[in-house]
Amino acid sequence: MEAYVIFALVAMLLYGITPLLYKLASNYADSLTVTFLTTGFMLLFLALMWVYQAPSKSINKQVVPYVSTAGFIASIAFFFYIRAISSGKISIVKPIVGMSTAVTVLLGILVLEEKITLIKAMGVLLAIAAITLLSW
């Protein structure tokens, strides 16, 4: 199995666990506080990982526009995600947010000119159908 598939499986498992923790945390704090604290702990953990794991400590300035834009968008998305989980059912919120996969696939096709096969297109459509059913 390719390393990236293993990484994706680990991420999938961990992303499956975190909504429960966000929901539990929202019993004790508002959604902005949960978002802020989560992001703070993420920053601390990632800073430590970067210090000990990054092959190069220099940052190419060409990466800055991409990561700053992604960070801005992710911050807004994460806030609304926590807000939705705090006030709603995770069994409905998570599948709806999971539809971001369809957005990513579409952007991959339109922006990165990735090819999509009939099988992959059917998979995306089935995933959208499954997520829609899970959200009802």
Secondary structure, DSSP 8 states (H G I E B T S, - for coil): --HHHHHHHHHHHHHHHHHHHHHHHTTTS-HHHHHHHHHHHHHHHHHHHHHHH-S-----GGGHHHHHHHHHHHHHHHHHHHHHHHHS-HHHHHHHHHTHHHHHHHHHHHTS-----HHHHHHHHHHHHHHHHHH-
